[in-house]
C-alpha cells in the first residue's frame, strides 16, 4: 500500500464511529411517529370544512364576509401545517 492509501484508510477508521453515531441519530429522527403531525393536519382539515360549511350557510347574508375571512384563515393554517410548520 502506498502512503496516500494508508492515510486515507486511517482517516476513514478514525471517522467511522462518528459517522455511525450520526447515521444512528438520523435514523431515530426518520423513524419517529408522525401521529402528532397527522393529528394537527386532521384538526386543520376539520377547521377548513367547518368554515366552508358556515360560509355556505351564510351565502349572500350579512355574515358572508366574516365567514369567508374565517375560511381564508383556516385554509392558510392548513397550508402551514401541511408544510410542517406551526399551526
C-alpha positions, -999 to +999 in steps of 0.1 A: +000+000+000+012+035-008+013+063+018-019+080+005-039+048+008-027+042+043-035+078+053-070+076+037-077+043+055-065+057+088-088+087+084-117+065+074-112+043+105-109+073+128-142+088+114-161+056+113-175+058+149-186+095+144-203+087+111-221+057+125-233+077+155-246+105+132-263+079+110-280+063+140-292+097+152-307+105+118-323+071+117-340+078+150-354+111+137-366+095+105-383+066+123-402+087+149-440+085+147-458+113+129-490+109+149-489+144+163-484+160+129-512+138+115-535+150+143-527+186+136-534+181+099-567+165+106-576+192+130-568+219+104-588+199+077-618+199+100-615+236+106-615+242+069-645+220+064-664+238+093-655+272+079-666+262+045-699+249+058-705+282+077-697+302+046-721+282+025-749+287+051-742+324+052-740+329+015-754+363+004-761+371+040-746+397+064-721+373+078-707+361+045-676+383+046-668+372+082-671+335+073-651+340+041-623+355+061-625+326+086-623+302+057-592+320+044-575+318+078-584+281+082-570+274+048-538+293+055-534+274+088-539+241+069-512+251+044-488+258+072-494+225+089-491+206+057-457+222+051-446+211+085-448+245+103-466+255+134-503+259+132 
